[in-house]
């Protein structure tokens, strides 16, 4: 699994061009290949970097009414101790005071926190995922259970914690690859003077301005 991930993030220019290190690329790979996030969304999701406050990626999932926080540890066959779990716990504590968190986090995370605040107001659930290619030590697994119980039992700000290790990664990747993504067809008329052509990764993109009434005709948009 580790070798497959390395090969894919090395061979795809998207990861090399948009992310600063293998840790970010690993989380981006997971968001794209397993969670099936599109390339533009992945760039927006990644909050890794200095002052990320132990939150490598933040996703506000309106469909499932959840806020997903991903903390990634991209390592070889080494054992993982309890430090990443303590980082998740620290992130959970910081999320309980968004105003304070916004004052000292990085710019990428600041942009996400406004969406997180609105999600909390609508009672979205909070889910943490510890994403790793390593193996938890026995002591760390005991810590995982203790931390999971603490997150779920806390009054007022509950959360769940899921370990996504190599075995879980392999299963989730197979499930993602088996999905048939929907194909939509819709024709719109665009003004040639109001378009901008761009390339995001290997995807040809057209940016244009449309009347709102035209957007309401698109499949899947109801209001």
C-alpha positions as CSV (number, residue, x, y, z in Angstrom):
1,X,0.0,0.0,0.0
2,X,2.8,2.4,0.9
3,X,4.6,1.7,-2.3
4,X,1.4,2.3,-4.3
5,X,0.8,5.6,-2.7
6,X,4.4,6.7,-3.2
7,X,4.2,5.8,-6.9
8,X,1.0,7.6,-7.5
9,X,2.0,10.9,-5.8
10,X,5.3,10.8,-7.6
11,X,3.9,10.1,-11.0
12,X,1.0,12.6,-10.9
13,X,2.1,16.2,-11.5
14,X,-0.9,17.4,-9.6
15,X,0.6,16.4,-6.3
16,X,4.1,17.8,-7.1
17,X,2.8,21.1,-8.4
18,X,0.3,21.9,-5.7
19,X,1.7,20.5,-2.4
20,X,4.9,21.3,-0.6
21,X,5.9,17.9,0.8
22,X,5.1,14.2,0.9
23,X,3.0,14.7,4.1
24,X,0.6,17.1,2.3
25,X,0.7,14.9,-0.8
26,X,-0.3,11.9,1.2
27,X,-3.3,13.6,2.7
28,X,-4.2,15.0,-0.8
29,X,-4.0,11.5,-2.2
30,X,-6.4,10.2,0.4
31,X,-8.9,13.0,-0.2
32,X,-8.8,12.4,-4.0
33,X,-8.5,8.7,-4.3
34,X,-10.5,7.5,-1.3
35,X,-12.9,10.3,-0.4
36,X,-13.3,11.1,-4.1
37,X,-12.8,14.9,-3.7
38,X,-12.2,16.8,-6.9
39,X,-8.8,18.4,-7.4
40,X,-9.9,22.0,-6.7
41,X,-11.7,20.9,-3.5
42,X,-8.6,19.1,-2.3
43,X,-6.5,22.2,-2.6
44,X,-9.1,24.0,-0.5
45,X,-9.3,21.2,2.0
46,X,-5.6,21.0,2.8
47,X,-4.7,23.2,5.8
48,X,-1.3,21.6,6.6
49,X,1.7,23.8,7.3
50,X,3.1,26.0,10.0
51,X,0.4,26.8,12.6
52,X,-2.1,24.2,11.2
53,X,-2.9,23.4,14.9
54,X,-2.8,19.6,14.2
55,X,-5.3,19.8,11.4
56,X,-3.9,18.7,8.0
57,X,-7.2,18.9,6.2
58,X,-10.6,20.2,7.1
59,X,-13.8,19.2,5.1
60,X,-17.2,20.6,5.8
61,X,-19.5,18.0,4.3
62,X,-23.0,19.4,3.9
63,X,-24.4,16.2,2.4
64,X,-23.6,14.2,5.5
65,X,-23.8,17.1,7.9
66,X,-20.3,16.6,9.4
67,X,-17.0,18.4,9.9
68,X,-14.1,16.0,9.0
69,X,-10.7,16.7,10.4
70,X,-7.8,14.7,9.0
71,X,-4.4,14.4,10.6
72,X,-1.9,12.5,8.4
73,X,1.3,10.6,9.3
74,X,3.1,9.5,6.2
75,X,5.8,7.1,7.3
76,X,7.2,3.7,6.3
77,X,6.9,0.5,8.3
78,X,7.7,2.4,11.5
79,X,5.6,2.2,14.6
80,X,3.4,5.1,15.6
81,X,3.3,6.0,19.2
82,X,0.7,8.1,21.1
83,X,1.9,11.5,19.9
84,X,-0.4,11.7,16.8
85,X,-3.3,10.8,19.1
86,X,-2.4,13.7,21.5
87,X,-2.3,16.0,18.4
88,X,-5.9,15.0,17.6
89,X,-6.9,15.6,21.2
90,X,-5.3,19.0,21.0
91,X,-7.2,19.8,17.8
92,X,-10.4,18.8,19.5
93,X,-9.7,21.2,22.4
94,X,-8.9,24.1,20.1
95,X,-12.1,23.6,18.0
96,X,-14.1,24.3,21.1
97,X,-12.9,27.9,21.0
98,X,-13.0,29.0,17.4
99,X,-12.4,32.7,18.1
100,X,-9.1,31.9,19.9
101,X,-8.1,29.4,17.2
102,X,-8.6,31.9,14.4
103,X,-6.2,34.3,16.1
104,X,-3.1,32.1,15.8
105,X,-3.7,29.5,13.1
106,X,-2.4,29.8,9.5
107,X,-4.3,31.6,6.7
108,X,-5.6,28.4,5.0
109,X,-7.1,27.2,8.3
110,X,-8.6,30.6,9.0
111,X,-10.5,30.5,5.7
112,X,-12.0,27.1,6.6
113,X,-13.0,28.1,10.2
114,X,-15.9,30.3,9.1
115,X,-17.5,27.4,7.3
116,X,-16.8,25.3,10.4
117,X,-18.5,27.9,12.6
118,X,-21.6,27.8,10.5
119,X,-21.6,24.0,10.5
120,X,-21.4,24.0,14.3
121,X,-24.4,26.3,14.5
122,X,-26.3,23.8,12.4
123,X,-25.3,20.9,14.8
124,X,-23.0,19.1,12.3
125,X,-21.2,16.2,13.9
126,X,-17.4,16.3,14.3
127,X,-15.3,13.4,13.0
128,X,-11.5,13.1,13.4
129,X,-9.5,10.7,11.2
130,X,-5.9,9.7,12.1
131,X,-4.5,8.8,8.7
132,X,-1.3,6.8,8.7
133,X,0.8,4.3,6.8
134,X,2.5,3.1,10.0
135,X,1.4,0.7,12.7
136,X,0.2,1.8,16.2
137,X,2.1,0.4,19.1
138,X,0.2,-1.5,21.7
139,X,0.4,1.4,24.1
140,X,-0.9,3.8,21.3
141,X,-3.8,1.4,20.6
142,X,-4.8,1.6,24.3
143,X,-4.5,5.4,24.1
144,X,-6.7,5.3,21.0
145,X,-9.5,3.6,22.9
146,X,-9.2,6.0,25.8
147,X,-9.2,9.1,23.6
148,X,-12.1,7.8,21.6
149,X,-14.1,7.3,24.7
150,X,-13.2,10.7,26.0
151,X,-14.2,12.4,22.7
152,X,-17.6,10.6,22.6
153,X,-18.5,11.0,26.2
154,X,-17.7,14.7,26.6
155,X,-20.8,16.8,27.3
156,X,-21.4,19.7,24.9
157,X,-18.8,19.0,22.3
158,X,-18.7,15.3,21.3
159,X,-16.6,13.9,18.4
160,X,-15.6,10.6,17.0
161,X,-12.1,9.4,16.2
162,X,-11.3,6.8,13.4
163,X,-7.9,5.2,12.8
164,X,-7.3,4.9,9.1
165,X,-4.3,2.7,8.8
166,X,-3.0,0.6,6.0
167,X,-5.6,-2.1,6.3
168,X,-8.5,0.4,6.4
169,X,-6.9,2.4,3.6
170,X,-6.8,-0.7,1.4
171,X,-10.4,-1.5,2.0
172,X,-11.6,2.1,1.5
173,X,-9.6,2.5,-1.7
174,X,-11.2,-0.7,-3.1
175,X,-14.6,0.6,-2.3
176,X,-13.9,4.0,-3.8
177,X,-12.6,2.4,-7.0
178,X,-15.7,0.3,-7.3
179,X,-18.1,3.3,-7.2
180,X,-19.6,4.5,-10.4
181,X,-19.6,8.2,-10.3
182,X,-22.7,9.9,-11.8
183,X,-22.4,11.3,-15.3
184,X,-24.4,14.5,-16.0
185,X,-25.2,16.1,-19.3
186,X,-26.3,19.8,-19.6
187,X,-25.8,22.3,-22.3
188,X,-25.4,26.0,-21.6
189,X,-24.7,29.0,-23.8
190,X,-21.7,31.1,-22.7
191,X,-20.5,34.5,-23.9
192,X,-17.1,34.1,-25.5
193,X,-16.0,37.5,-24.2
194,X,-16.7,36.3,-20.6
195,X,-14.6,33.2,-20.3
196,X,-11.2,32.4,-18.9
197,X,-9.4,29.2,-19.9
198,X,-7.2,27.6,-17.3
199,X,-5.6,24.2,-16.5
200,X,-5.9,22.7,-13.0
201,X,-3.6,19.7,-12.8
202,X,-4.4,17.8,-16.0
203,X,-8.0,19.1,-16.2
204,X,-9.0,21.8,-18.8
205,X,-11.1,24.3,-16.9
206,X,-13.4,27.0,-18.3
207,X,-14.4,29.9,-15.9
208,X,-17.4,31.9,-17.0
209,X,-20.1,34.2,-15.8
210,X,-23.7,32.9,-15.9
211,X,-27.1,34.3,-15.0
212,X,-28.4,32.8,-11.8
213,X,-31.5,31.5,-13.7
214,X,-29.2,29.5,-15.9
215,X,-27.6,27.9,-12.9
216,X,-31.0,26.8,-11.6
217,X,-31.5,24.7,-14.7
218,X,-28.5,22.6,-14.0
219,X,-29.2,19.0,-12.8
220,X,-29.0,18.6,-9.0
221,X,-29.5,22.3,-8.2
222,X,-32.9,22.9,-6.5
223,X,-32.6,26.4,-5.0
